[in-house]
Amino acid sequence: MLILNLLFPLKVSVRYSTLVTAADNSLLHAFLSPDDKWRMFVELREISPTLRKAILTKEDKYFYYHFGVNPVAVVRALYNNIVKGRRTSGASTITMQVVRLLYPHERTYLHKLSEMGRAIQLELFYSKDEILQLYLNLVPYGSNIEGIKSASYLYFQKSPDRLSLAEVTTLAIIPNRPTSLQLGVKNALIVQERNKWLERFRKENAFSGQVINDALREPLQVSRHEAPKQVPHLAIRLKKQFPDVPTIRTNIRVSVQAKVSQLVENYVNRLRAMNIHNAAVLVINNENMQVESYVGSASFYDKADGGQVDGIQAIRSPGSALKPVLYATAFDKGIITPKNIINDVPTNFNGFEPENFDKKFNGKVTVEFALANSLNIPAVKVVRDLGKKELIDVLKKANFQTVKKQEKDLGLSIVLGGCGVTLEEMTQLYTVFANKGVWRNAQFRKVDEKVDGASVLSEESCFLITQILSQIKRPDLPNNFDYTYRLPRIAWKTGTSFGKRDAWSIGYNKKYTIGVWVGNFSGEGVPELSGAEIATPLLFQVFNSIDYNSTNEWFQQPKNVVSRQVCAESGDLPDEYCANKILDYSIKNVSHVRKCNHIRKFFISYDEKISYCTQCLPIDGRYKEKAFLNLAPELISFYESKHILYEKIPPHNPACTRVFRTASNNPLITNPNDGSEYYISSNDPQQLQLACQAANDAKEVYWYVNDKLLKKSGANQPVFFTPAVGKLKISCTDDKGRSSSIYVTIKTE
């Protein structure tokens, strides 16, 4: 036998239909096999006792006792065929039928002998249960349907283990006559044949009389149905990823998926009048990172609006949705704390001049206000101070694929949406805030092994971000939100991409992190599209639908997050001049310990028209000391442009000969941009604007071009001149002798 096995090796290579199942093992989606058959793999647990007994009673009652061939049945069949000249009973065992299904051929005595040899061979390598499983996977049901599981779903719309005795018997008799007993066409004839076999089961005491009677009375009203096609985007994705796996088990919860899918479809239907045609939603369980709902578009079969595009994997601009990660990283580096003050004023970052969403500026704001209100200028300033590499490193740890590819080309605009991300990456990123700073891969399939994580943020910074993002009084709460009384307790952040092409809203609580994207797959922008007004209502609806009765458990303050007194004017530790003190969160042994310097004292004359330094103080003592706000030059420039009153430091004593060299108060040249090239017309040369931001104690500035005096002007007044072609050195010196220089190149068109 060993030699024969080596000469004629057994080859069992069955290509099954790919099945995608839910967390409860129900069938979500089915694909045709590579040879275009519905050949669904039945698992051993799906072979119920009723199914097993009915099949064995009908086909091979001695299945568990023979070695693949039943000698008694063979002798009986041979006797009937030769002596009586007729076939009254078959000799094929279930094992032999499996061989015939694996190696189809014409029925002859020679092939029958070959079947027997292969059957014995099959028994040597496979258990009885595995052989029965093979039989149930391969039996024909007509057309392109093979296997009892395929027939069970396509005709009865249920798994094999849920079939009744009447249904099992129906499916047991069809493989012998798949053409004449065609389900959905000859149901009456099938019932007659079914009932004959039920009576045989009664005679052989296979089932109780009452069970047989119930089966006889059961009507047969079936027709062929479509195979399940739920969660199509995820199903297609996993099939491509695991092409040779017959059953792909996901963590999708059927009830959650159904609710979210319906919400997305209904919501987008209401948005179509605004020319907004699609949305995508991803729901992740924070505790185990299992994906419980995956909605890639509003309608997979909507070809006009690109319904087959997977919005969860599509690369889009995140708008402001990355800001929480930026501020959390800055908290971890000790650069800022929530109450620190940042100036939200027009700022030129080497030619990059961002604006806020509402085109307005707020002056002095706290970090928490800047994040809660999604202000752009403060965010870009934090990127500049932190270093874009720090933010990019966090995103790379969180497996942002496009960011890895674009790393060299990314600039300060990354925090405003100047990079490519997917909804999957963004939703996974926000789970970090719910999981104490640990990033883990989302689990689309059931896996036995524990999912490893990577620490990308601290538990303390995540808590601080959660405190800010869970505030109710925010501008990104939808206007006229009619579900306010059911507002879920979540922390969330919105984002709107440039050109209003993408609306984002991502939220989390202890149990779930949910990512929502709304827009058009075509990339067409819509004036009404925004994260707050369009994406957030859908986020709230999803939370209220799947987690409405959640517990009130919320995130606890880590022991290393402590409160401390800070100056309300700067957010830094107060000094002797700070009168207005407030409490602020900080991270123990991490947050900065800067002393506040929002107040500076100056010596001035009694009439407050002249200020003095220690070198030029009047000998007669006719002066006094007075405190002034130590305003940044950019804030002074903003106040001047908006005609906001502030107390100015009197001009310095004109008789003083001291030259000031304090580098931090040098004039900041805001226009033109250092290192830039400017093109002017050779026929009609345009003028170039010179502008700077000077300190509070500077009243006048002097402009130089190539070290030659061009013009004197007020500290915050623009100057215009016609530049010469070539490389220019532009310098600005204030009336204290502090100076800055830049270089530009002028070319003709």
Wavefront OBJ file of the C-alpha trace (Angstrom):
o trace
v 0.000 0.000 0.000
v 2.894 2.336 0.774
v 4.385 1.738 -2.686
v 1.016 2.374 -4.358
v 0.617 5.546 -2.333
v 4.007 6.754 -3.540
v 3.146 5.878 -7.128
v -0.362 7.340 -6.972
v -0.284 10.108 -4.306
v -3.598 11.387 -3.036
v -4.299 14.963 -4.101
v -7.093 16.789 -2.314
v -7.149 20.367 -3.508
v -10.562 21.955 -3.221
v -10.999 25.665 -3.954
v -13.796 26.994 -1.770
v -15.905 30.106 -1.876
v -14.504 32.774 0.416
v -16.839 33.395 3.341
v -16.688 36.378 5.665
v -18.377 35.859 9.029
v -19.387 38.120 11.904
v -18.373 37.982 15.551
v -21.291 35.604 16.240
v -20.171 33.373 13.305
v -23.154 34.351 11.148
v -22.408 34.741 7.443
v -21.868 38.341 6.334
v -20.556 37.979 2.797
v -19.864 35.178 0.330
v -17.803 35.112 -2.869
v -17.823 32.597 -5.710
v -14.970 30.107 -5.764
v -12.192 30.621 -8.348
v -14.057 28.241 -10.700
v -17.301 30.234 -10.264
v -19.025 27.771 -7.949
v -20.915 28.337 -4.764
v -18.831 25.912 -2.736
v -19.010 27.049 0.872
v -16.825 25.362 3.437
v -18.914 23.679 6.139
v -17.200 23.497 9.501
v -17.405 20.503 11.791
v -19.357 22.466 14.392
v -22.004 23.192 11.738
v -22.695 19.483 11.211
v -25.553 19.067 13.680
v -26.518 15.662 15.119
v -29.697 15.744 13.026
v -27.758 16.434 9.840
v -25.160 13.776 10.627
v -27.734 11.080 11.418
v -29.918 11.829 8.381
v -26.978 11.737 5.949
v -25.479 8.572 7.412
v -28.830 6.797 7.573
v -29.525 7.558 3.945
v -26.053 7.201 2.456
v -23.852 5.006 4.618
v -25.125 3.710 7.956
v -21.899 1.761 8.551
v -19.670 4.762 7.785
v -17.886 4.701 11.141
v -17.237 0.934 10.941
v -15.673 0.277 7.528
v -12.247 1.224 6.128
v -13.605 3.181 3.147
v -15.136 0.198 1.389
v -18.092 -1.839 2.704
v -17.332 -5.462 1.621
v -20.881 -6.665 2.340
v -22.393 -3.935 0.201
v -19.884 -4.623 -2.576
v -20.716 -8.351 -2.663
v -24.453 -7.633 -2.582
v -24.227 -5.083 -5.379
v -22.028 -7.396 -7.474
v -24.481 -10.277 -7.007
v -27.453 -8.160 -8.033
v -25.677 -6.747 -11.053
v -24.291 -10.037 -12.394
v -26.707 -12.749 -11.258
v -29.991 -10.840 -11.256
v -28.953 -8.467 -14.021
v -30.264 -5.416 -12.213
v -29.062 -2.765 -9.728
v -31.134 -2.778 -6.569
v -28.641 -1.175 -4.180
v -25.415 0.774 -4.441
v -22.099 -0.231 -2.969
v -20.590 3.243 -2.748
v -19.716 4.416 0.714
v -19.514 8.085 1.619
v -15.733 7.787 1.313
v -16.048 6.381 -2.204
v -18.469 9.141 -3.147
v -15.919 11.701 -1.962
v -13.337 10.057 -4.229
v -15.786 10.246 -7.148
v -16.392 13.943 -6.452
v -12.654 14.610 -6.243
v -11.817 12.488 -9.307
v -14.917 12.472 -11.567
v -14.926 9.807 -14.281
v -17.181 7.443 -16.231
v -18.750 4.620 -14.209
v -17.077 1.347 -15.108
v -15.924 -1.671 -13.120
v -12.315 -0.591 -13.584
v -13.033 2.907 -12.265
v -15.013 1.367 -9.405
v -11.914 -0.587 -8.390
v -9.896 2.622 -8.604
v -12.495 4.325 -6.382
v -12.110 1.634 -3.780
v -8.332 1.999 -3.742
v -8.560 5.757 -3.425
v -11.202 5.402 -0.686
v -8.859 3.232 1.380
v -6.101 5.739 0.716
v -8.371 8.572 1.859
v -9.165 6.753 5.101
v -5.454 6.467 5.847
v -4.889 10.207 5.746
v -8.180 11.679 6.972
v -10.398 11.094 9.973
v -14.000 9.961 9.533
v -15.287 13.405 10.496
v -13.010 15.045 7.954
v -14.221 12.675 5.224
v -17.854 13.390 6.120
v -17.012 17.088 6.058
v -15.481 16.695 2.585
v -18.607 14.915 1.364
v -20.896 17.647 2.669
v -18.677 20.285 1.048
v -18.738 18.679 -2.401
v -22.199 17.150 -2.932
v -23.915 18.699 -6.005
v -27.197 20.607 -5.884
v -27.526 21.590 -9.497
v -26.427 24.663 -11.400
v -23.234 26.027 -9.765
v -24.185 25.063 -6.209
v -22.018 22.517 -4.401
v -22.018 21.559 -0.753
v -24.745 21.483 1.813
v -23.756 24.837 3.278
v -24.152 26.572 -0.067
v -27.578 24.994 -0.561
v -28.568 25.831 3.006
v -27.810 29.533 2.592
v -28.961 29.950 -1.000
v -32.297 28.169 -0.486
v -33.092 28.290 3.237
v -31.048 31.402 4.154
v -29.616 29.808 7.275
v -26.532 27.873 8.351
v -26.603 24.027 8.204
v -26.663 23.648 11.989
v -30.031 25.481 12.080
v -31.796 23.236 9.555
v -34.828 21.265 10.664
v -35.172 17.545 9.985
v -37.482 18.265 7.028
v -34.947 20.689 5.560
v -32.029 18.299 6.185
v -33.907 15.464 4.483
v -34.705 17.727 1.545
v -31.040 18.539 1.057
v -30.042 14.898 1.576
v -32.113 13.548 -1.339
v -31.270 16.180 -3.967
v -27.595 15.226 -4.681
v -28.783 11.891 -6.169
v -31.098 13.695 -8.598
v -29.994 17.369 -8.764
v -31.614 17.932 -12.176
v -35.032 16.341 -11.642
v -35.299 17.518 -8.032
v -34.638 21.209 -8.533
v -35.406 23.328 -5.491
v -37.666 26.268 -6.146
v -38.952 24.652 -9.359
v -40.217 21.180 -8.411
v -41.000 21.682 -4.762
v -44.093 19.438 -4.822
v -42.126 16.486 -6.192
v -39.361 17.128 -3.697
v -41.868 17.002 -0.834
v -43.098 13.585 -2.028
v -39.566 12.195 -2.151
v -38.692 13.835 1.149
v -41.667 12.259 2.886
v -40.745 8.805 1.533
v -37.363 9.108 3.189
v -38.883 10.429 6.394
v -40.981 7.274 6.558
v -37.852 5.195 6.012
v -36.248 7.064 8.912
v -39.274 6.086 11.011
v -38.898 2.407 10.113
v -35.233 2.454 11.040
v -35.935 4.343 14.299
v -33.494 7.048 13.274
v -35.687 9.743 14.841
v -38.630 9.803 17.221
v -42.126 9.475 15.843
v -43.133 12.968 16.924
v -40.109 14.528 15.196
v -40.946 12.589 12.013
v -44.587 13.718 12.160
v -43.566 17.339 12.581
v -41.199 17.035 9.606
v -43.929 15.475 7.435
v -46.239 18.425 8.122
v -43.566 21.044 7.404
v -44.265 22.865 4.118
v -41.553 23.484 1.545
v -41.699 27.028 0.235
v -38.234 27.828 -0.998
v -36.600 29.516 -3.950
v -33.061 30.466 -4.761
v -31.784 33.603 -3.037
v -28.738 35.799 -3.446
v -25.751 34.995 -1.283
v -25.265 37.368 1.679
v -23.510 40.606 0.660
v -23.130 42.561 3.894
v -20.087 44.693 4.786
v -18.890 44.585 1.150
v -15.922 46.948 1.541
v -14.412 44.988 4.412
v -15.214 41.659 2.749
v -13.424 42.617 -0.478
v -10.486 43.982 1.480
v -10.045 40.810 3.534
v -10.511 38.516 0.547
v -7.646 40.286 -1.235
v -5.541 40.054 1.894
v -6.314 36.366 2.593
v -7.198 34.824 -0.790
v -6.674 31.198 0.287
v -8.627 31.300 3.560
v -12.098 29.745 3.050
v -13.665 31.352 6.121
v -12.489 34.764 7.292
v -13.787 35.491 10.781
v -14.265 39.163 11.579
v -15.184 41.029 14.757
v -18.157 42.752 13.133
v -21.189 42.856 15.395
v -24.246 42.340 13.216
v -26.547 44.596 15.233
v -24.009 47.432 15.380
v -23.201 47.118 11.671
v -26.872 47.191 10.734
v -27.551 50.303 12.798
v -24.508 52.210 11.547
v -25.099 51.257 7.892
v -28.689 52.447 8.059
v -27.716 55.677 9.811
v -25.077 56.464 7.170
v -27.415 55.724 4.275
v -30.255 57.825 5.696
v -27.942 60.665 6.661
v -26.316 60.901 3.235
v -29.726 60.806 1.568
v -30.559 64.002 3.444
v -27.253 65.594 2.382
v -27.650 64.971 -1.352
v -29.542 68.237 -1.772
v -26.324 69.979 -0.654
v -24.287 68.059 -3.251
v -22.721 65.860 -0.570
v -22.927 62.237 -1.639
v -20.895 59.996 0.621
v -19.727 59.133 4.100
v -17.709 56.459 5.882
v -17.742 55.297 9.512
v -15.386 53.051 11.477
v -16.249 51.791 14.982
v -13.450 50.369 17.162
v -13.851 48.818 20.606
v -11.142 50.475 22.723
v -10.675 47.562 25.092
v -9.719 44.925 22.505
v -9.290 47.065 19.351
v -11.889 44.966 17.545
v -13.607 46.637 14.603
v -17.326 46.259 15.315
v -18.629 48.234 12.336
v -17.098 49.037 8.955
v -19.094 51.255 6.585
v -16.966 52.254 3.586
v -19.616 54.308 1.786
v -23.276 55.257 1.942
v -24.227 52.617 -0.637
v -21.819 50.102 -2.153
v -24.003 49.650 -5.233
v -24.303 53.377 -6.006
v -21.984 53.543 -9.021
v -22.852 57.160 -9.813
v -21.328 58.408 -6.563
v -18.452 55.943 -6.331
v -20.117 53.706 -3.781
v -17.533 50.965 -4.286
v -14.725 53.257 -3.122
v -13.680 52.292 0.399
v -13.805 55.567 2.307
v -12.052 53.956 5.274
v -8.913 53.294 3.215
v -9.126 56.336 0.912
v -6.304 58.845 1.375
v -7.684 62.287 2.274
v -6.589 65.508 3.957
v -7.330 65.488 7.714
v -7.866 69.225 8.118
v -7.457 70.084 11.810
v -8.041 66.563 13.100
v -4.334 66.058 13.931
v -4.191 68.979 16.364
v -4.919 66.913 19.516
v -1.877 64.733 18.805
v 0.270 67.837 18.296
v -0.732 69.402 21.611
v -0.404 66.072 23.449
v 3.138 65.705 22.114
v 3.935 69.261 23.211
v 2.539 68.485 26.690
v 4.819 65.445 26.866
v 7.845 67.537 25.875
v 7.053 70.033 28.618
v 6.768 72.955 26.189
v 3.242 74.020 27.114
v 0.428 73.404 29.558
v -3.316 73.954 28.980
v -3.400 77.502 30.421
v -0.319 78.772 28.594
v -0.962 81.832 26.440
v -0.367 81.803 22.684
v -0.891 84.806 20.431
v -3.494 84.146 17.766
v -2.448 86.981 15.438
v -1.404 87.204 11.770
v 1.985 85.489 11.490
v 4.336 84.862 8.613
v 6.195 81.549 8.853
v 8.789 82.074 6.114
v 6.135 82.703 3.504
v 3.440 80.485 5.035
v 0.640 82.688 6.410
v -2.150 80.489 7.798
v -5.610 81.775 8.625
v -8.269 80.544 11.012
v -11.387 78.837 9.684
v -13.511 81.938 10.346
v -10.835 84.309 8.931
v -10.658 86.066 12.317
v -7.925 86.451 14.942
v -8.395 86.273 18.700
v -5.251 87.863 20.105
v -4.094 86.234 23.355
v -5.627 82.775 23.880
v -4.896 79.777 26.091
v -3.711 76.473 24.654
v -6.934 74.762 25.665
v -8.983 77.525 23.987
v -6.854 77.204 20.854
v -7.463 73.442 20.681
v -11.137 73.557 21.641
v -11.720 76.270 19.010
v -9.365 74.631 16.476
v -7.337 77.790 15.895
v -4.727 77.441 13.162
v -2.041 80.024 13.981
v -1.424 78.760 17.560
v -1.191 75.194 16.232
v 1.414 76.124 13.624
v 3.387 77.990 16.297
v 3.426 74.870 18.466
v 4.663 72.789 15.501
v 7.405 75.361 14.929
v 8.457 75.384 18.584
v 8.125 71.607 18.988
v 9.743 70.740 15.669
v 7.750 69.025 12.941
v 9.926 65.917 13.302
v 8.490 65.240 16.751
v 4.939 65.201 15.368
v 5.922 63.151 12.321
v 7.657 60.593 14.559
v 4.450 60.090 16.539
v 2.447 59.602 13.323
v 5.026 57.141 12.026
v 4.766 55.130 15.251
v 0.999 55.105 14.677
v 1.634 53.553 11.247
v 0.583 56.487 9.050
v 1.727 55.074 5.717
v 1.370 58.183 3.545
v 3.114 60.337 6.158
v 6.057 57.912 6.036
v 6.235 58.349 2.259
v 5.792 62.149 2.366
v 8.053 62.779 5.370
v 10.717 64.773 3.502
v 8.140 67.041 1.855
v 6.032 67.823 4.926
v 6.154 71.264 6.497
v 4.408 73.234 9.224
v 1.100 72.841 7.389
v 0.996 69.169 8.397
v -1.125 70.082 11.406
v -3.633 71.914 9.188
v -4.149 68.994 6.835
v -1.030 69.216 4.702
v -0.554 65.440 4.581
v -2.437 62.357 3.466
v -4.263 60.143 5.963
v -7.014 57.534 5.996
v -10.050 57.228 8.236
v -8.615 53.952 9.493
v -5.357 55.636 10.555
v -7.163 58.552 12.190
v -9.595 56.378 14.146
v -6.777 54.113 15.346
v -4.848 57.224 16.379
v -7.704 58.499 18.542
v -7.919 55.165 20.363
v -4.557 56.193 21.840
v -6.324 58.861 23.935
v -8.722 56.252 25.299
v -5.972 53.679 25.905
v -3.557 55.743 28.007
v -1.248 56.640 25.144
v -0.785 53.134 23.733
v -1.315 52.583 20.007
v -2.457 49.184 18.748
v -3.552 47.928 15.361
v -7.287 47.684 14.784
v -8.418 44.054 14.696
v -10.532 43.307 11.628
v -10.265 39.517 12.106
v -10.594 37.293 15.127
v -7.138 36.513 16.430
v -6.068 34.381 19.357
v -2.812 36.130 20.113
v -2.655 39.317 22.170
v -2.251 42.490 20.160
v 1.053 44.218 20.900
v 1.029 47.970 21.402
v 3.439 50.869 21.155
v 3.492 53.812 23.545
v 3.228 56.984 21.462
v 1.918 59.431 24.095
v 1.848 59.518 27.880
v -1.215 58.699 29.934
v -0.961 62.197 31.412
v -1.039 64.087 28.110
v -3.953 61.916 26.927
v -5.917 62.905 30.020
v -5.224 66.596 29.423
v -6.400 66.300 25.807
v -9.530 64.433 26.888
v -10.376 67.185 29.370
v -10.194 69.748 26.580
v -12.007 67.747 23.910
v -14.901 66.793 26.182
v -15.902 70.416 26.784
v -19.472 71.100 25.699
v -19.183 74.837 25.033
v -17.261 74.720 21.766
v -17.709 76.140 18.294
v -17.649 72.700 16.691
v -20.864 71.701 18.469
v -23.357 71.703 15.580
v -25.598 74.766 15.427
v -29.210 74.074 16.377
v -28.282 70.542 17.285
v -31.651 68.980 17.958
v -30.218 66.027 19.905
v -28.678 68.138 22.666
v -30.701 66.359 25.349
v -29.098 63.129 24.113
v -25.625 64.558 23.617
v -23.307 61.609 24.254
v -20.570 61.994 26.814
v -17.578 61.821 24.534
v -14.407 63.668 23.672
v -14.283 64.624 20.020
v -12.449 66.697 17.442
v -13.478 67.866 14.013
v -11.546 68.669 10.871
v -12.296 70.327 7.545
v -9.830 70.074 4.681
v -8.754 72.935 2.430
v -11.364 73.608 -0.229
v -14.019 71.989 1.979
v -13.543 68.600 0.385
v -13.447 66.523 3.579
v -15.396 66.760 6.821
v -14.112 64.781 9.795
v -15.398 64.111 13.272
v -13.695 61.569 15.505
v -14.838 60.879 19.046
v -14.197 58.468 21.868
v -15.324 57.427 25.323
v -14.185 54.544 27.511
v -15.800 51.906 25.295
v -15.637 53.090 21.686
v -13.671 55.236 19.294
v -15.695 56.215 16.237
v -14.342 57.913 13.135
v -16.636 59.705 10.673
v -15.727 61.104 7.264
v -18.224 62.927 5.023
v -17.621 64.305 1.532
v -17.429 63.324 -2.113
v -15.110 60.630 -3.417
v -14.685 62.745 -6.531
v -12.892 65.351 -4.399
v -15.439 68.031 -5.230
v -15.631 70.696 -2.540
v -18.913 71.951 -1.101
v -19.284 75.381 0.595
v -21.514 73.943 3.328
v -19.154 71.086 4.156
v -17.522 71.289 7.586
v -16.583 68.878 10.310
v -18.730 70.627 12.912
v -21.922 71.044 10.911
v -21.844 67.981 8.681
v -19.730 65.203 10.226
v -20.385 65.729 13.954
v -24.182 65.194 13.850
v -23.578 61.774 12.308
v -20.948 61.012 14.975
v -23.442 61.861 17.720
v -26.135 59.736 16.092
v -23.832 56.729 15.888
v -22.800 57.053 19.547
v -26.420 57.448 20.649
v -27.431 54.441 18.574
v -24.812 51.902 19.671
v -23.778 53.163 23.113
v -26.742 55.151 24.392
v -27.091 53.212 27.644
v -23.394 53.121 28.428
v -22.192 53.587 31.985
v -21.059 56.974 33.205
v -17.526 55.664 33.733
v -15.041 58.273 32.584
v -11.288 58.687 32.435
v -9.560 59.069 35.803
v -6.904 61.704 36.480
v -3.430 60.095 36.542
v -1.424 60.617 39.716
v 1.278 62.548 37.840
v -1.206 65.145 36.619
v -1.161 67.814 39.297
v -2.668 71.250 39.685
v -0.555 74.345 40.183
v -1.045 78.096 40.341
v -0.096 80.046 37.235
v -0.427 83.610 36.050
v -3.607 84.063 34.030
v -1.807 86.500 31.695
v 0.841 84.028 30.522
v 0.120 80.562 31.921
v 3.636 80.543 33.427
v 4.530 80.277 37.097
v 3.660 83.600 38.775
v 6.259 86.081 39.928
v 5.889 88.970 42.377
v 4.034 91.154 39.852
v 1.324 88.614 38.926
v -1.942 89.573 40.583
v -4.352 87.347 38.642
v -3.613 83.708 39.443
v -5.504 80.619 38.288
v -5.138 76.843 38.556
v -3.669 74.852 35.693
v -2.929 71.181 35.095
v 0.688 70.141 34.683
v 2.618 66.903 34.348
v 4.851 66.269 37.329
v 8.580 66.536 36.534
v 7.781 67.151 32.842
v 5.978 70.458 32.395
v 8.072 73.619 32.126
v 8.772 75.829 35.153
v 9.113 79.154 33.350
v 8.614 82.268 35.419
v 6.087 84.751 34.144
v 7.499 87.922 32.613
v 4.342 89.533 31.291
v 5.193 92.666 33.313
v 8.282 94.853 32.809
v 9.158 97.879 34.894
v 10.549 101.041 33.328
v 11.932 104.313 34.674
v 9.884 107.194 33.262
v 9.555 110.904 33.804
v 6.859 112.251 36.095
v 4.827 113.396 33.082
v 5.246 109.911 31.522
v 6.570 111.290 28.236
v 10.133 109.919 28.414
v 11.559 106.583 29.544
v 15.077 106.094 30.934
v 17.566 103.304 31.220
v 19.994 102.937 34.129
v 22.643 104.802 32.124
v 20.623 107.953 31.491
v 18.599 108.342 34.708
v 18.226 112.039 35.723
v 20.714 113.008 38.397
v 18.106 115.091 40.189
v 15.950 111.983 40.760
v 12.962 113.387 38.887
v 11.686 110.045 37.631
v 9.498 107.198 38.785
v 9.182 103.499 38.214
v 6.113 102.092 36.399
v 5.057 98.629 35.240
v 4.069 98.030 31.610
v 2.752 94.945 29.842
v 5.585 93.081 28.160
v 3.776 92.587 24.860
v 5.308 90.562 22.035
v 6.034 92.522 18.842
v 3.539 90.409 16.879
v 0.816 91.252 19.398
v 1.657 94.966 19.253
v 1.464 94.833 15.470
v -1.950 93.147 15.730
v -3.210 95.749 18.221
v -2.009 98.539 15.958
v -3.706 97.055 12.885
v -6.982 96.579 14.760
v -6.721 99.917 16.596
v -6.840 98.147 19.949
v -5.731 100.394 22.772
v -2.804 99.346 24.915
v -0.445 101.276 27.181
v 2.681 102.213 25.250
v 6.097 102.694 26.778
v 7.169 106.346 26.422
v 9.989 107.077 23.929
v 13.465 106.547 25.274
v 15.520 109.532 26.422
v 16.800 111.069 23.144
v 19.970 112.216 24.908
v 20.929 108.637 25.858
v 23.984 107.246 24.050
v 23.492 103.607 25.028
v 22.973 101.006 22.297
v 20.598 98.147 23.201
v 21.585 94.639 22.158
v 18.808 92.459 23.532
v 18.425 89.805 20.827
v 14.950 88.742 21.883
v 13.572 92.218 21.131
v 15.133 92.650 17.702
v 12.689 93.771 15.005
v 11.134 90.793 13.244
v 10.991 91.346 9.491
v 7.669 89.849 8.357
v 7.831 90.988 4.736
v 9.532 90.085 2.442
v 10.335 86.440 3.286
v 13.928 85.550 4.008
v 15.546 83.556 1.198
v 12.660 84.026 -1.230
v 12.760 84.940 -4.912
v 10.539 87.711 -6.273
v 9.732 88.341 -9.903
v 9.002 91.833 -11.219
v 8.105 93.088 -14.666
v 11.025 94.636 -16.563
v 8.702 97.134 -18.231
v 6.681 98.143 -15.203
v 8.542 97.077 -12.009
v 6.280 96.546 -9.015
v 7.072 97.888 -5.581
v 8.055 95.585 -2.724
v 6.552 95.974 0.742
v 8.760 96.107 3.829
v 7.140 95.338 7.179
v 8.325 94.380 10.641
v 7.119 93.706 14.151
v 8.962 95.831 16.735
v 9.036 95.736 20.531
v 6.780 97.901 22.680
v 9.606 100.252 23.574
v 10.532 100.913 19.907
v 8.871 103.908 18.264
v 10.766 104.176 14.992
v 12.663 101.831 12.680
v 15.240 102.410 9.944
v 15.220 100.365 6.743
v 18.452 99.573 4.870
v 18.935 97.950 1.457
v 22.420 96.574 0.858
v 23.567 98.516 3.976
v 22.312 101.847 2.563
v 19.605 103.781 4.409
v 16.332 103.567 2.531
v 13.795 105.195 4.838
v 12.768 105.882 8.438
v 9.226 104.936 9.478
v 6.997 104.224 12.447
v 7.670 100.954 14.212
v 4.708 99.112 12.713
v 4.181 101.042 9.501
v 4.821 99.355 6.110
v 7.288 100.860 3.656
v 7.282 100.397 -0.137
v 10.181 100.678 -2.560
v 11.129 99.611 -6.092
v 13.840 96.940 -5.819
v 16.796 96.506 -8.149
v 17.378 93.168 -9.855
v 19.792 90.859 -8.050
v 20.441 89.674 -4.510
v 19.430 92.186 -1.842
v 20.273 92.450 1.825
v 17.390 94.077 3.688
v 18.000 95.288 7.248
v 15.759 96.848 9.871
v 17.094 98.719 12.927
v 14.900 100.172 15.656
v 15.564 103.319 17.608
v 17.264 101.266 20.340
v 19.914 100.037 17.935
v 18.526 96.482 17.689
v 18.769 95.091 14.192
v 17.705 92.191 11.948
v 18.595 91.303 8.357
v 17.284 89.038 5.614
v 18.263 88.238 2.026
v 16.032 88.083 -1.052
v 16.610 87.724 -4.789
v 14.858 89.904 -7.354
v 14.377 88.590 -10.890
v 12.597 89.902 -13.970
v 9.885 87.986 -15.763
l 1 2 3 4 5 6 7 8 9 10 11 12 13 14 15 16 17 18 19 20 21 22 23 24 25 26 27 28 29 30 31 32 33 34 35 36 37 38 39 40 41 42 43 44 45 46 47 48 49 50 51 52 53 54 55 56 57 58 59 60 61 62 63 64 65 66 67 68 69 70 71 72 73 74 75 76 77 78 79 80 81 82 83 84 85 86 87 88 89 90 91 92 93 94 95 96 97 98 99 100 101 102 103 104 105 106 107 108 109 110 111 112 113 114 115 116 117 118 119 120 121 122 123 124 125 126 127 128 129 130 131 132 133 134 135 136 137 138 139 140 141 142 143 144 145 146 147 148 149 150 151 152 153 154 155 156 157 158 159 160 161 162 163 164 165 166 167 168 169 170 171 172 173 174 175 176 177 178 179 180 181 182 183 184 185 186 187 188 189 190 191 192 193 194 195 196 197 198 199 200 201 202 203 204 205 206 207 208 209 210 211 212 213 214 215 216 217 218 219 220 221 222 223 224 225 226 227 228 229 230 231 232 233 234 235 236 237 238 239 240 241 242 243 244 245 246 247 248 249 250 251 252 253 254 255 256 257 258 259 260 261 262 263 264 265 266 267 268 269 270 271 272 273 274 275 276 277 278 279 280 281 282 283 284 285 286 287 288 289 290 291 292 293 294 295 296 297 298 299 300 301 302 303 304 305 306 307 308 309 310 311 312 313 314 315 316 317 318 319 320 321 322 323 324 325 326 327 328 329 330 331 332 333 334 335 336 337 338 339 340 341 342 343 344 345 346 347 348 349 350 351 352 353 354 355 356 357 358 359 360 361 362 363 364 365 366 367 368 369 370 371 372 373 374 375 376 377 378 379 380 381 382 383 384 385 386 387 388 389 390 391 392 393 394 395 396 397 398 399 400 401 402 403 404 405 406 407 408 409 410 411 412 413 414 415 416 417 418 419 420 421 422 423 424 425 426 427 428 429 430 431 432 433 434 435 436 437 438 439 440 441 442 443 444 445 446 447 448 449 450 451 452 453 454 455 456 457 458 459 460 461 462 463 464 465 466 467 468 469 470 471 472 473 474 475 476 477 478 479 480 481 482 483 484 485 486 487 488 489 490 491 492 493 494 495 496 497 498 499 500 501 502 503 504 505 506 507 508 509 510 511 512 513 514 515 516 517 518 519 520 521 522 523 524 525 526 527 528 529 530 531 532 533 534 535 536 537 538 539 540 541 542 543 544 545 546 547 548 549 550 551 552 553 554 555 556 557 558 559 560 561 562 563 564 565 566 567 568 569 570 571 572 573 574 575 576 577 578 579 580 581 582 583 584 585 586 587 588 589 590 591 592 593 594 595 596 597 598 599 600 601 602 603 604 605 606 607 608 609 610 611 612 613 614 615 616 617 618 619 620 621 622 623 624 625 626 627 628 629 630 631 632 633 634 635 636 637 638 639 640 641 642 643 644 645 646 647 648 649 650 651 652 653 654 655 656 657 658 659 660 661 662 663 664 665 666 667 668 669 670 671 672 673 674 675 676 677 678 679 680 681 682 683 684 685 686 687 688 689 690 691 692 693 694 695 696 697 698 699 700 701 702 703 704 705 706 707 708 709 710 711 712 713 714 715 716 717 718 719 720 721 722 723 724 725 726 727 728 729 730 731 732 733 734 735 736 737 738 739 740 741 742 743 744 745 746 747 748 749
